[in-house]
């Protein structure tokens, strides 16, 4: 018989409630289609301003477009004083083998053709679905104590030493095992709370601020965000930050084990790697 200790088995536990899983996948659909239709809307006037007005005669704070004479055009992205040539990707992208003037290429927009009317229909429909789904998630999170139990940082977690420790472990690609894997770490809590409590409400409110009909019912939003064009700029920045969060989230899912992570968001069950067994001490012979 072998004296080797038995390899510890992975523990499976129920990680995500059904409401969390359903609202998560509805959010995936909504955010993808909101982003793609929003880029088509942006293509109709690919410039961002600050204040009430915004037209070709005003100075934008950022823009994506093609510059130069016909035949010698270059795609360009400008943010304040920063200028980056983006020919072939942004401003001037290839479609059917030809370079065409579009802020964002057709393969990433809905509809693929420049169609402001239909893009707005797609955007408004999924915006309301997204808002309703978010409200359902918040209500379930309050009633089943998901926010208090899983997302509220403890006094120990918000200490600089603890935060720095988690940053170092993530930089080293060391993921929690054992009991620690059953809880969100402080970086996850900060990220999720920032999106849920700050970015998503900002997206919804700035979207409503851009609606002339809603301005009549709640003109205070224009004052809060400094005008419709300012709201449009904040809306675009918030969307960009959410895209950044999603990219980091997907990277972490891939590094932590995509099969286990995705399965847990489908079935609710998550397998935990056991804590590494302590190494036995070898005593020197007398």
Buried (B, 14 or more C-beta within 10 A) or exposed (E): EEEEEEEEEEBEEEBBBEBBBBBBEBBEEBBEBBBBBBBBBBBEBBBBBBEEEBEEEEEBBBBBBBBEEEEEBBBBBBEEEEEEBBBEBBBBBBEEEEBBBBBBBBEEBBBEEBBEEEBBEBBBBBBEBBBEBBEBBBEBBEEBEBBEEBBEBEEEBEEEEBBEEBEEBBEEEEBBEEEEBEBBBBBBBBBBBEBBEEBBBBBBBBBBBBBEEBBEEEEEBBEEBBBBBBBBBBBBBBBEBBEEBBEEBEEBBEEBBEEBBEBBBEEBEBBBBEEEEEEEEEEEEE
